């Protein structure tokens, strides 16, 4: 199967996309959009590794299976705690040893623990291609792609006292709901209807265009603010 470089690249792309388009909601449409854009940044080897692992039902499309962990969380009940991590109220910091556990206190059962676990499963399998696989790598890929999205939703890393915003009642336009649901679904649903004619493909294209502008400004920022001498070779490499 080759080495783990393809899978490592997948993780880096997904994280980068979340930093750039962090305003997305994280319901079905949000996860689909993140993974659809990520596919366009995969190297040839990484894309081949992904397609090798995807189930037949995905039709070779990573984005098609990115919402899957939400769809099975009540069937795979053990996975529910893996979608989030809560910190003590008003502790605006995160400590893995303190915070990564489920409601029963089982350690490593949180979204960051899940990302670490599934990353290790994928990379170890690809680095030891001659060994028999101990894990379901298809599920590992689908979980990893989804959880990297979840960990960047602000209320998937919230306070224990309000269950990540689930107990905070708000009104979104005329609808009564909770703050967590607003971030998960309603922001992106409203944006789709208001700005993109309910066409997710149009929204994805707009985000891709914005990313191009973002990276252009970022390059200028680096040039202006980093005190070093640039050469033509360095620009080409960059």
Number of C-alpha atoms within 10 A of each C-alpha: 11 13 16 19 15 21 20 14 17 23 18 13 18 22 18 12 19 19 10 14 16 15 15 24 27 28 21 19 19 24 25 22 23 27 24 18 18 22 18 11 15 20 14 9 15 19 20 13 20 20 16 14 17 20 15 10 9 13 11 17 18 22 23 19 25 28 22 17 22 17 12 12 15 11 11 11 9 11 18 18 18 25 25 27 27 22 21 14 12 10 10 9 9 15 9 14 9 10 20 24 21 18 10 7 10 10 15 19 24 27 28 21 19 23 22 12 15 22 19 13 18 22 18 15 20 21 14 14 14 10 10 8 14 8 12 12 19 15 17 20 24 23 24 24 29 27 26 23 27 26 22 20 21 17 23 25 23 24 18 16 14 15 19 20 22 16 13 13 13 16 11 15 8 7 9 11 16 16 20 24 20 23 20 23 17 20 18 22 18 15 16 18 12 10 11 15 11 14 11 19 13 14 18 18 13 12 18 16 11 14 15 11 11 12 12 11 12 12 12 10 11 11 14 10 8 9 8 9 7 10 9 8 8 9 10 7 7 7
